[in-house]
Each structure stands twice: as structure tokens, then as C-alpha cells.
Amino acid sequence: MEPVLQVIVLGSGGGPKEDNTTAFLVRSTAERWRKGSLLAVDAGVHLAAISRILQAYVLEDPTVFEREIPTILTSGPLKGLELPFRDADANAAYITRTMVDAYLISHPHLDHITGFVVNTAALSVGKPKTIAALPVTIEAFKDHIFNNVIWPNLSDENNGAGLVTYLRLVEGGSPRTGSGPTKGYLEICEGLAVKAWSISHGHCIENHPHLGTPTPSQTETVVNSPGSFRRSPGGRAGSPNTSEITRKLRESSRSAANGGERPKAEFRGFCVYDSCAYFIQDVATGREVLIWGDVEPDSISLSPRNSTVWKEAAPKILAGNLLGMFIECSYDDSQTNDTLFGHMSPRHLIAELKFLGTEILRLKGVIIPELGVKVSKEIEQPSVPEKPERGAYRFKKRKTTTTGKIPSEDGDISYTQYQTRLEYTQESPSATPTRNTRNSSHHKTTAQSPLKPTTPATPTIIPPTPTSTETAVSLELPSHSTSQTSISSIPEDAFPLKGLKVVIVHIKERFDDGPAAGHNILNQLRHHDQEAKLGCEFVISVPGMDVSL
């Protein structure tokens, strides 16, 4: 199947080197190379990185820009693009000025915005460039970047120059935008629509007021939803260490899971730095790519939210619409939890992907063995007549409830298993039950590669018809074990993420004579995946890489 989305990696690293920080260009291939068809996702580097890609063409063929102008590139990540200049820098500026309409920013750390901010000096007067982000990121730009101190106010707010305009996205998508598979998506450039979810990028080291997500304070209790907190009314206190905070939060979660009352937190003032994950959808086909900003694992977060993104992603993968993802893994497994500073390592990334795999298996009807329920990929239909006579059969539902606990490192996980049995009784002796010949193929699950979907461009998921036994499982999980729980074991033959391309970004340089950081991370991910049996394809990103999905 022809690719419908193209992601060009401008910057693949997470520092400390300033010439290779996070930045991507995304486009819908249906738009070809029309004006405004490129979406920049983060911009730690930008104009210089585009120029380096163009210079690589010159190294390969010194005469590439000496031919008739304009020149159409015939290979590489910019294949098919028509360029009006002979100079690589001039062509890079042309791409930025005319092809890129919007900048989708995950969070306002310098390694994700510096390229864009500095490059604003090259913007031409005319249609302003759009910065699209969650409101907390927009406020950071207004207060700390375009404030006439760090950088001139080039925005169209507060009497600025009007070269930049802000687009504040609604977390989870606005209910007023789109419908069906596109509900909540907002088209922000030609051919591409976006839905944003807030995620945690670690907690602040200092104890201070902040625009991010506060953790519990002494004057409030944790709300019932795991990982969700009421906003702090303010106040400062001493700074307990991270392990102490985590221990107290887990104790609170265990107490609630076991039926007790959540104790009030004994600390306050810490707040979590917000980042963002973006589902980017090709408007023409409905197919998508998921690009994460910097993110920490739910298992050690003070405000775990990754599970929301995974639950959104699971049905998209199952339907063949989510083709791949870009996610950070900044360090290898030698990095301890207290020095991750809001980032991922291979062991944590695999735990997160296990949660995603578990969600996919649930949607398929594969029940996780550790819940004590038999794994079954095909659920038998009740034996009923193909065309029963009116009043010949009467169906009854019998419900049973089973509760129990699953031991884990973070305390017992309470679960409730609801089982509904569908039975029928024959009212008329004249009717003889026969095997239902209705097509029940949607109950049979086969592993399909999300990168080569066999489903239509915008498939719908057919809801299952009533079965002889339907099982649902309700879990009460500890707040900080959302993605790294003991229920994440995968049946040996499942491989729920088979074919899913996982592109690793934001790798931090080590500055030593050992193997490259990306080499270690890739080996560790593959080793963990052999045990987890997820089946993903891991790829280490490099600048200039072209990922077509």
C-alpha cells in the first residue's frame, strides 16, 4: 500500500549537542508539495537542519542545483519538491517561508523551540506562522519567549509584530470538531489534523508556583481517578525527596484499592511539568502517526497520564489506522530512576508498550492469563435457529460476579470479574435448534501489521454480537503503576504490536569512547522485547531520516 504520511527527522537527539535537538516535518503525501503542506512538530533545530539535508544532495550530485531553475529533486526525503534557487540556504528559507504553515510544539523547553525562535528573523511579512500547542505551552511562549526581553514580541498578541499567531488546542480534542473517526481532530495545515493529550515530563526540582499540574497538597486529598489530582490551592513546604513522595502516593493508592480511605498527603508544593503527545491524522485516509513529546513512565510519575494515550491508540492500531509512533528513550538502562529527570529508558518504555499491548488484547477478546480467565481468541456463538419462529425462543441473561486480588510489587491489585451468560429456552417443540450460520468473522482476530493495513482507509470497528459468555474485568490499580503493572504479561502467541514501527528519538549523547548511546538503547529494547513478546519494530532515528507510513 502506498504511504500516506511522511515524517522527516530534522533533529533526533535530546542534547547536550545543540545542533541535533528534537524536530520533525510531517506531511500528507496526498497534498504533494503544495504551499502550506508541511507541519513542523517541535523545532529544536529547523532552518539549519533543512539546509543540511539540501547540502547532502549537493554532496551526492554537485550539479543538482546547477541545472535549469527551478529544479525538481528526484531522490531523498524531499523527492518531488520543486526548488527555485541554486543555493542550499536560500532553498531552505524558501521551504520554511512557503511550505511550513504551522509549528506544533509539545512543550516549551529550549531543545524543542530554539530553532523556531531564532528562525523567526527569516520570516517574511504576510501570513503569520501558527504556533499550535496546549494553553500552558502558549502561555510560556507569551511570558518567557516573545516578551521583548528574551526575544522581541513577534506574536499578534499584546501589541506584537504579528509574524506569529497562537492556536490553543483543547486537550483530548474539542467535541465541536469532526465526527466519527475524526471527532476531536483539528485541521491545522493542508491535509493534516491533530488531537493533543497532556502527559507528564517529570516534576520540578524547586518548590514553587507553576503553570503545570500540581501534586496533592496538605489541604486536599487525592481524587478517585488514578493519577489525577485536584489543583493545589497554593502554599510552600519543605521539599521531601522523590522516593519519599512516591512511597506516600503508593501507600495512598494501596489503601484505596483495598477499600480504605485515602489518607491526606503529608507534603505539598511539588508540581509536574506538562508535555504533550500528538495524534496526527491524514485527512484524506484517516491514517495516523503518534508523536510524543518528552515523557516519563507512569510507574514513577507524580501525575501519570500515559495510559490515556495508550487507550486512545489501541483501537487505532487494531483498526490498522495508527501506522507508527515516535517516542523518546533518552537513556539506556544504566540510568537510575532518580536520574531520569522526566525521561524514558528501555525498561520503562517496554513496560509502557506492554500496557498498550494489553489494551489491544482486551479489544481483541484475549483475556490476560494472570486474571485467572481462560485465553480465547474466538468466543463461541450460542446455538440458535437461523430463522427462529416468532416466540419460539426466549433468551435469558445470567450474571455472576467474582472478586479477588493479584499480588504485585506495589501491593495487591483488586479486580472484579463480571460474567454474563446468555441462555435460551425453547418454547415450541416444533422448532429445532440449529447452528447459527451468521458470519461471525469479526470475532476471529488475526495479527495485522498497522503499517500495511488490509482494512479500508477509514474502517469502522464492528461491535461484537451477544456471545454465549461475555467477560469484562474492572481493575483498581495503584496510582503510580498504571503502565507497569503485573497484568502486563502477554500470551506467548499474541505479539499484539507486531509490525508497529516505534521510532526512538531524543537520545542523549554520552561523550565517552564506549558504544553510541543509541546502539545500547536499541540492543536493550530488542532484548526486553524478546521477553515481552510484543513484536514491535524498533528504529533509532538520525537526522535526515525519512519515515514513510
Order of alpha helices (4+ residues) and beta strands (2+ residues): beta-beta-beta-alpha-beta-beta-alpha-beta-alpha-beta-alpha-beta-beta-beta-beta-alpha-beta-beta-alpha-beta-alpha-beta-beta-beta-beta-alpha-beta-beta
